Amino acid sequence: MGNAANSAIAVATFTDWYQVAARVARIIAVGIPPVDVRARRGQGMDSVGGARIAVDQFTAVSVDSIEDQLREIRRERDALRRENRVLKIAVAELERVSERDTLTPLFNRRYFLTAIHHRMARFERHAERAAVVFVDVNQLKYINDNFGHAAGDFALMEIAKRLAASIRATDVAARIGGDEFGLILDQSSEESARAQVERLCRVLTAAPAQYDGHDIALSACFGVAMLQTGMSESDILAAADRDMYKCKQKQDALTGHR
């Protein structure tokens, strides 16, 4: 075994302790246990487990010293692994935050447009229909002016909660502007999408939001646009916005305010 180890490691001068540690690690890996250093009379090198190592003008290196370096390397490796895990968690959190609205628990405009893009790709490949709904909250300025901006934020959060609770898990709800929300209703015809919009109107107006002892009436105008070949995500959202504006005009004619 000693002769095999001698032939495996060439006599060389190492100035880097890590190179020495790496050599000894390879020796240990093949099953040659380290032993005490025994100086050989008349030779400028020592025998470690039958293997010869020459370092900086034939200065002997003790096994204990090399093992200490190996332990330090392992500690550094473990520390790097821990830091890598922390970085992965941080990156995942940044990705999550980049897709979420800062006020409500819904997705943000960036994610919403990306989701429309993905639905367009599925529609063009597999003819999977989907409806895009534009939602514009009524009287948010009135709520802010009469109850304060905190009340306005509360109203937006309540509307977001009701919208999210009223759609399917495969659908998408997002806040895409100050008082604007967007929905994607998967596998939906225009008829079923407009029926869903009617239900959502009733969900919002069914009960006022309770804020600081005040009843705040909630309502919104909705517009619907269906996916169409050749349209971009911005085109579809704009079409839903135009449809919503028709609803807004009818409501303004009845109420006399936005």
For each residue, the residues with C-beta under 8 A, 3 or more apart:
1: 4 5 32 50
2: 5 6 47 50 51
3: 6 7 50
4: 1 7 8
5: 1 2 8 9 27 32 49 50 51
6: 2 3 9 50 51 52
7: 3 4
8: 4 5 27 30 51
9: 5 6 23 27 51 52 53
10:
11: 45 52 53 54
12: 54
13: 54 55 56 57
14: 17 19 20 23 55 56
15: 56
16: 19 20
17: 14 20 21 69
18: 21 22 69 73
19: 14 16 22 23
20: 14 16 17 23 24 53 55 61 66 69
21: 17 18 24 25 66 69 70 73
22: 18 19 25 26
23: 9 14 19 20 26 27 53
24: 20 21 27 28 34 48 53 63 66 70
25: 21 22 28 29 70
26: 22 23 29 30
27: 5 8 9 23 24 30 32 34 48 49 51
28: 24 25 31 32 33 34
29: 25 26
30: 8 26 27
31: 28
32: 1 5 27 28 49 50 51
33: 28 49
34: 24 27 28 48 49 63 66 67
35: 38 48 49 63
36: 63
37: 46 47 48 60 61 62 63
38: 35 46 47
39: 43 46 60
40: 43 45 46 47
41:
42:
43: 39 40
44: 54 58
45: 11 40 52 53 54 58 60
46: 37 38 39 40 52 53 60 61
47: 2 37 38 40 50 51 52
48: 24 27 34 35 37 51 52 53 61 63
49: 5 27 32 33 34 35 63
50: 1 2 3 5 6 32 47
51: 2 5 6 8 9 27 32 47 48
52: 6 9 11 45 46 47 48
53: 9 11 20 23 24 45 46 48 61
54: 11 12 13 44 45 58
55: 13 14 20 58 59 60 61
56: 13 14 15 59
57: 13
58: 44 45 54 55
59: 55 56
60: 37 39 45 46 55
61: 20 37 46 48 53 55 65 66
62: 37 65 66
63: 24 34 35 36 37 48 49 66 67
64: 67 68
65: 61 62 68 69
66: 20 21 24 34 61 62 63 69 70
67: 34 63 64 70 71
68: 64 65 71 72
69: 17 18 20 21 65 66 72 73
70: 21 24 25 66 67 73 74
71: 67 68 74 75
72: 68 69 75 76
73: 18 21 69 70 76 77
74: 70 71 77 78
75: 71 72 78 79
76: 72 73 79 80
77: 73 74 80 81
78: 74 75 81 82
79: 75 76 82 83
80: 76 77 83 84
81: 77 78 84 85
82: 78 79 85 86
83: 79 80 86 87
84: 80 81 87 88
85: 81 82 88 89
86: 82 83 89 90
87: 83 84 90 91
88: 84 85 91 92
89: 85 86 92 93
90: 86 87 93 94
91: 87 88 94 95
92: 88 89 95 96
93: 89 90 96 97
94: 90 91 97 98
95: 91 92 98 99
96: 92 93 99 100
97: 93 94 100
98: 94 95 110
99: 95 96 107 108 110 111
100: 96 97 105 106 107 108 111
101: 104 105 106 107 108 160 174 175
102: 108
103: 153 156 157 175
104: 101 156 157 160 161 175
105: 100 101 160 161 164
106: 100 101 160 163 164 173 174 175 181
107: 99 100 101 111 112 115 172 173 174 175
108: 99 100 101 102 111 112 174 175 176
109: 112 113 174 175 176 177 182
110: 98 99 113 114
111: 99 100 107 108 114 115 172 174
112: 107 108 109 115 116 172 174 176 182 184
113: 109 110 116 117 233 234 237
114: 110 111 117 118 233
115: 107 111 112 118 119 172 174 184
116: 112 113 119 120 132 184 233 236 237
117: 113 114 120 121 233
118: 114 115 121 122
119: 115 116 122 123 128 130 184 186 227
120: 116 117 123 124 227 231 232 233 236
121: 117 118 124 125
122: 118 119 125 126 128 130
123: 119 120 126 127 128 129 130 227 229
124: 120 121 229
125: 121 122
126: 122 123
127: 123
128: 119 122 123 186 187
129: 123 187 188 189 226 227
130: 119 122 123 184 185 186 187 188 226 227
131: 184 185 188 189 190 192 193 224 225 226 227
132: 116 182 183 184 185 224 225 226 227 236 237 239 240
133: 182 183 184 185 193 196 197 222 223 224 240
134: 180 182 222 223 224 225 237 240 241 243 244
135: 163 180 181 182 183 200 220 221 222 244
136: 179 180 220 221 222 223 244 248
137: 140 155 156 159 179 180 181 218 219 220
138: 219 220 221 251 258
139: 142 143 217 219 257 258
140: 137 143 144 152 155 156 178 179
141: 144 145 258
142: 139 145 146 257
143: 139 140 146 147 151 152 155 216
144: 140 141 147 148 149 151 152
145: 141 142
146: 142 143
147: 143 144 150 151 152 211 212 214 216
148: 144 151 152
149: 144 152 153
150: 147 153 154
151: 143 144 147 148 154 155 211 212 214 216
152: 140 143 144 147 148 149 155 156
153: 103 149 150 156 157
154: 150 151 157 158 209 211 216
155: 137 140 143 151 152 158 159 209 211 216 218
156: 103 104 137 140 152 153 159 160 175 179
157: 103 104 153 154 160 161
158: 154 155 161 162 209 218
159: 137 155 156 162 163 181 204 218 220
160: 101 104 105 106 156 157 163 164 173 175 181
161: 104 105 157 158 164 165
162: 158 159 165 166 203 204 218
163: 106 135 159 160 166 167 173 181 183 200 203 204
164: 105 106 160 161 167 173
165: 161 162
166: 162 163 199 200 203
167: 163 164 171 173 183 185 196
168: 171 186
169:
170: 186 187
171: 167 168 183 184 185 186
172: 107 111 112 115 182 183 184
173: 106 107 160 163 164 167 181 182 183
174: 101 106 107 108 109 111 112 115 181 182 183
175: 101 103 104 106 107 108 109 156 160 180 181 182
176: 108 109 112 180 181 182 237
177: 109 180
178: 140
179: 136 137 140 156
180: 134 135 136 137 175 176 177
181: 106 135 137 159 160 163 173 174 175 176 220
182: 109 112 132 133 134 135 172 173 174 175 176 237 240
183: 132 133 135 163 167 171 172 173 174
184: 112 115 116 119 130 131 132 133 171 172
185: 130 131 132 133 167 171 188 192 193 196
186: 119 128 130 168 170 171
187: 128 129 130 170
188: 129 130 131 185 192 193 196
189: 129 131 192 193 226
190: 131 193 194 224 226
191: 194 195
192: 131 185 188 189 195 196
193: 131 133 185 188 189 190 196 197 224 226
194: 190 191 197 198 224
195: 191 192 198 199
196: 133 167 185 188 192 193 199 200
197: 133 193 194 200 201 222 224
198: 194 195 201 202
199: 166 195 196 202 203
200: 135 163 166 196 197 203 204 220 222
201: 197 198 204 205 219 220 222
202: 198 199 205 206
203: 162 163 166 199 200 206
204: 159 162 163 200 201 218 219 220
205: 201 202 217 218 219
206: 202 203
207:
208: 215 216 217 218
209: 154 155 158 215 216 218
210: 213 214 215 216
211: 147 151 154 155 214 216
212: 147 151
213: 210
214: 147 151 210 211
215: 208 209 210
216: 143 147 151 154 155 208 209 210 211
217: 139 205 208
218: 137 155 158 159 162 204 205 208 209
219: 137 138 139 201 204 205
220: 135 136 137 138 159 181 200 201 204
221: 135 136 138 244 247 248 251
222: 133 134 135 136 197 200 201 244 247
223: 133 134 136 240 241 242 243 244 245 246 247
224: 131 132 133 134 190 193 194 197 240 243
225: 131 132 134 236 237 239 240 243
226: 129 130 131 132 189 190 193
227: 119 120 123 129 130 131 132 231 236
228: 231 236
229: 123 124
230:
231: 120 227 228 235 236 239
232: 120 235 236
233: 113 114 116 117 120 236 237
234: 113 237 238
235: 231 232 238 239
236: 116 120 132 225 227 228 231 232 233 239 240
237: 113 116 132 134 176 182 225 233 234 240 241
238: 234 235 241 242
239: 132 225 231 235 236 242 243
240: 132 133 134 182 223 224 225 236 237 243 244
241: 134 223 237 238 244 245
242: 223 238 239 245 246
243: 134 223 224 225 239 240 246 247
244: 134 135 136 221 222 223 240 241 247 248
245: 223 241 242 248 249
246: 223 242 243 249 250
247: 221 222 223 243 244 250 251
248: 136 221 244 245 251 252 258
249: 245 246 252 253
250: 246 247 253 254
251: 138 221 247 248 254 255
252: 248 249 255 256 257 258
253: 249 250
254: 250 251
255: 251 252
256: 252
257: 139 142 252
258: 138 139 141 248 252
